[in-house]
Amino acid sequence: MDELLWREIDEKEPIPAHILERMEEMRKHHKPLIDPAYIKRPTMIEGIRRAGAVNTAVLDEVAKHIRAGMSTQDIDDIVREFTHAQGAICAPYKFEGYPKSVCTSINNEVCHGIPSRLRKLHDGDIINVDCTTILDGYYADASRMFMIGSVSEARRKLVEETKKCLEAGIAAAQPWATVGDIGYATAKYAHSHGYSVVRELGGHGVGLEFHEDPFVAHIGTRGKGMVLVPGMVITIEPMINIGKPGVYIDDYNGWTIYTKDNSDSAQWEHTILITETGNEILTY
């Protein structure tokens, strides 16, 4: 985001005094707190909310067309064309060298699957489509699972229970709670249903940049980790495996992450705003 614009917003919309006072009290007790620069002000929140609306619409557009027989490049084409038609930008494109506009991760691919004309969707596949949109300099990020045709009961259950892990994490993401509370809630639900949680990857702050502090692990201890201050915008995006939690990166493309044991994996992601009374989902 433009530094001069941020300074102007900062001067016109300072962080409320009662929030700064509570942060100072927590600081005295050595609680980890976010840099105030990443506490979003009303103008910023409205910008992220607009980006989120486009991001949600992009995934809705994918949902209309996704089917067996299409390639993952077809999905990338839909995302790119629809996003540009809204006057927005696909954040993944050329980010740290990533070659496409969206991530498409199938079955045992945990995340960062690269779209290709050669990779076709087949009846019975499950796929995660991960989309991040930039609109007027603001970022919003979400992913959804899609079940292609007639999927196995094990895959259907994995997709559905992973979404419930996300919902448990969102329920735990309350003002003045901690990132550890989110991780505890998501992992507790996953483990209680016999699944494992990927540890190396997680959610993150978002809004002014693609990835901001904090790192949002999906396994954790209640009361530990960074405090969730009203005005923070984060993603919650648990990656849940049927088998063991281990993962590895594709040696060839340097991006796609797979389960080590070749088991299926699923992920759902929402961007949420921490408010003074709870949280608000900004894109899904």
N, C-alpha and C positions, 0 to 999 in steps of 0.2 A: 504494500500500500504506500502511496505517496506520503513522504515524511511530513511535508508542509501541511497536507490535508489532515493528517493525524494530529499534528500540533493544534490546528484550528479547532478540531473536534474536542481535543483534550481541554482546551481553554474554555470552550462554550459549554461543555458537558462534563464537568469534573466528576470523579468517583464520589458518590454520596458520603458525607462525613461519617455517618454511623457505620458504614461498611469499612472505611479506613480505620475507625476506632476499634472495631472488632478484630480486624487483621492485626493491628498493633498489639492487642491483648494476646492474640494467639502467638505472635512472634516472640513475646516475652516468655512463652511456654515452649519455645523452640519448635513450633509447628512449621513444616515446609509450606511456603506460600508462593503463588504465582507472581511473576513480575507484573506490576500494575499496568504496564503497557498492553497486556493481553486481557485485561478486564474490559469487555466491550461496552461502549457507550450506546445510547439509543440510536444515534445515526448509523453506527457500525452494525448494530443488531438488525436494523431495518434493511441494510444492504445485504447482510448475510441471509436474512429471511427471503429476500427477492431472489438471490442466487439459489437458495434452497428450493424455491417454488419451481424454478427452471430445472433443477437437478431431478426433482421428483417427476416432473413432466417427461423428462428424457427416459427415465426408467419405465414410466407408464407406456411410452411409445415402444420401447423394447418389448414390453409385455404383450402388446397388440400383435407383434409380428413373429416372436420367437417360436420355432417349431423344428421338428426333426427334418433333416435334409439341408438346412441352411448352414453356412459356414460361420465360424466366429468372426471372420472378416465382414460378413454381412451385418453382424451386430455392430461392429465398429463403424461401418458406413452409416447405419441408422443413427447412432449416437452423434457422430461428427456432423452429419447433415442437419439433424434436428437442433442440436445445440447452436450451430452457427445461424440457423434460421431465427433463433430467439435473441440474436445479438450477443451471444455468450461464447466462451472459449472452453475447450476441453483441457483441463489442467494436466492430465497425465502426458499429453503429447510433448515429446522432447524433454520431459522432466528427468533430469539426471541421465539423459540418453534413452529414455523409454520410447519405443518407436511408434506407438499407437495411441488412440484417443480414449481407450477404455481397457479394463482388465476383464478377461473372460476365463474363468477357472473351472475345469470340468472334473468331476468325480474325485480322483485322488490328488488333484491340484488344490493346494490350500489357498493360494492367492497369486496375483501378478501373472496369470496366464496371458500370453500375447496372442491377440487375434491373428488368424491366418486363413487364407483361401483354402488351404489343404485340410484344415481341421473342421470336420463336419459334426453336427449334432445328430445323435442317434436316439431312437426310441429307448427309453430307460435311463438316459443320462440325467444327472443333476448338474446345474451350472450356476456359478456365482457371477453376476455382472456388477462390476464395481465402477462407479461413475463419480467424477469430481468436476464441478462446474465453477468457472470464474465469470462473474458478472460485475462489471464496473469496478473491478479490482477486489471483489469479495469472493471468498471460497465457500462452497458447500459440498458435502461428501456423503454418499450413501451407497449401499449395495444390497442386492436382493438375490435370493435363490429362485431358480426356476426348475420345475420338474418336467422333463420332456417325455411326452407320451405316457406309456404305462411303466411306471417305475416300481422297483421292488419295495416290499414293505419296509425293509431295513433302511433304504434310502429315503423313503417318504417320512419315516419316523425321525431320522437324523435331521432332515430339513425342518420339520415341525418343532422338534425339541430344541434345536439351535436357536430358532426364533424366540422360544420361551427363555432361553439363556439371556438373550438380548433384553427381553422385557424385564427379567429379574435385575439385570444391571442397571437399566434405566430407573426402575423403582428405587434402587439404592442410591442413585445419583441425586441426593438432596443437598440443599444449601448447608454449608458448614460440615457436611460429612467429608469423607476422604476418598481418594482414588482406591485405596485398599478396600473400602466398603463395596465398591463396584466389583472388583476382582473376586472378593469373597462370595458375593451373591451369584455371580455367573458360574464360578467353579463349583460352588455347592450344588447348584441345580444340575450342572453337567455331570458331576461325579455321582450324584444320587440316581441318575438314569443310565449309568454305566459307560459314559463317554469320557474322553480325555480332552484337555484344553491345551492348545498351542501356547507356549510360554514366550518364545522368541519374538513374537509379533503382537501388536495390540493397537488400541485406539490412540488418539492424540488430540491436542488442541488444534483448532482450525478457525478460519475466518478471515484473518488478515494475511495469512500465509497458508501454503498447502499443509505443512506440518509445523505445529507449535508445541510448546510445553503445555501440559504434562504428557508423558507417556502413560497410557491407560492400559495397564496389564489386566488380563481377564482371569487372573488368579492372584489372591492377595489375602491380607489380614485386616480384619475390621479395625478401624481407627488409625491405620497406618497410611503413610503416603501423603501426597499433596492434598491440602484442604481445597474443597470445592466452593469457591467464592461466587456469590451472585454476580453475573456478568461474564463468567467464563463460558466459552463455547467449546465443546469437545465431541469427539466421535466415540461411540461404543460399538465394537465390532468383533464379538467373540468368534474365534475359529475353533470349531469343535470336530474332533476326530472320532470315528467309530473304534479305531484301534488305539495304538500308543501315541503319545504326544509329539514324538520326534519328527523333525522335518529336515529337508535339505534343499539347496538351490541348484537349479539346472546348470550344469557346467557349460553347456553350449550357449545358451542365451543370457545367462547371468541374472535372470529375473524370476522365472517361474519357480515357485516353491511347492514341493511335493511332500506327502507323508512318507516317512522313512520305510514304513511297513506296507506301503501301497494300499492302505485302507482309505475309505472315502472320508471326505472332509466337507464341512458346510460352514457358511458364514453369512450373517446378516449385519448390516451396519446402518445406524442412524446418526445424524448430527443433532445434538441437543444443546439448548441454552440452560444454564443454571440460573434460576430466578430466586427471588427472595422467599417464595412460597413453595417451590418445587422445581420442576423443569418443564421445558417446552421443546417438542420435537420440531426441528426446523426443516429437515428433509429425511425421506425414508424410501 
